[in-house]
Amino acid sequence: MRIPFRIPTAAAVAVAALAASFAQEAKLPTPDAILAAYIQATGGKAVIEKATSRQAKGSFEMTAMGLKGGFEMFAKAPDKFLMKMDVPGFGPVQEGFDGTVAWSQNPAQGLREKSGVELAFTKRSSQFYRDLRLKELYPKMEVKGVEKVGEKDVYHVEAIPAEGGPEQWYFDKASGLMIRFIVDMEGPQGKVTITTDVEDYKGLETGGKIPMLLRQKIGSMEMHLRIEDVKVNVAIDEAIFRKPAA
């Protein structure tokens, strides 16, 4: 039997590679499926909504500088947040959001109010039930593929908010948990890329899990934050979230 047409070897390899690429792409889960697995891995919607406030204390280390100190975080539904740090040799640092006004205070920049993209980022990140609202907060999402973070296979999701640049999220294929996220943060000194590795998820009193260790790379600086104590459904005076008087 005469074969009227033979595909050259190199072309055959290219076609096979293309077919394999399409097959791999077809097997990728949708963003909705990845987010659903993440919510389930952290306890599920009903369990997450059992908490209405959270107070956490811990320690931090700026590894390159050898600086160590403590921090305290307060969060209250639906969208209030405050973080306080005491940096040796620098002084107290605060970042807060009262549901409307986002602000920061430190010895170098004093007290300032955030606006524009920086305000929009703070609004999103301060949502107490943020994980349950990701589809609303980030209207555009795309699964970019399967990659490696350390030894783990992860799904890489690019998420684009209504205001601001894209964020890169990485979800462990095995556990469903988010283990890394990368954002470009706008601030007074311009844009800086922050890579955060999220580790050591632990259960809360109300159920559900949150990460107890964050390893952050901020430009050339690296900082580790370790949560050592967490209380949920505590009474928090909403006055602490308001921008301090000048």
Protein Blocks (a to p, Z undefined) as FASTA:
>chain_A
ZZfbdcdfklmmmmmmmmmmmmmmmmpccfklmmmmmmmmnnpjklmmmpgbdcdddddd
dfknopacddddddddfkbccdddddehibpcddddehjaccdddfklopaddehjllmm
mmmmmpmklmmmmmmmmmbacdfbdcdehjbccdddddddfbdcdddddddfknopafbd
cdddddfkopaddddddehiacdfkgpjddfbdcddehjbccddddfbdcehiacdfklm
pccdZZ
